[in-house]
Amino acid sequence: MNDIRRKELENIRSRIESALSDLANAKDELEGVINEEQEAFDNMPEGLQQADRGQAMEEGLSTLDDASSTLDDLISSIEDILGQIDEVV
């Protein structure tokens, strides 16, 4: 690989690292929202937890947990990509 393409790859790697950092920060923020929502749900009286609003909160939490898990998978994949680029550079 010549120096020009190597430089291009280093620039691409830098942009991917920046995106990874943004995704990691977004995941942390999402976890904060999930924790706050879970705490709000846990502090509801049991009767309200079983009502429509409580059930909707619980479903929302499940969906947000799935989103967080998907972000974990994405972050892991991006880390793999960075490792692959490092092998070449």
C-alpha angles and dihedrals in degrees: 000000000000125000094257094056091041089055090048090052091049089052091048090048090051091052091048090050090052091050090048091053091050091050092049090051091048090050091052090051091048090051088053091054091046091051092049092048092047090051091050090050093046090051093054117101111260091247091058091045088059093046123091093268093051092047090050090051091050092050090048091052091051091051092048090050088053090050091050091050091050089051089052090053092047093049090050091050092050090050087053090051091052090052091051092051090049089056090059100039 
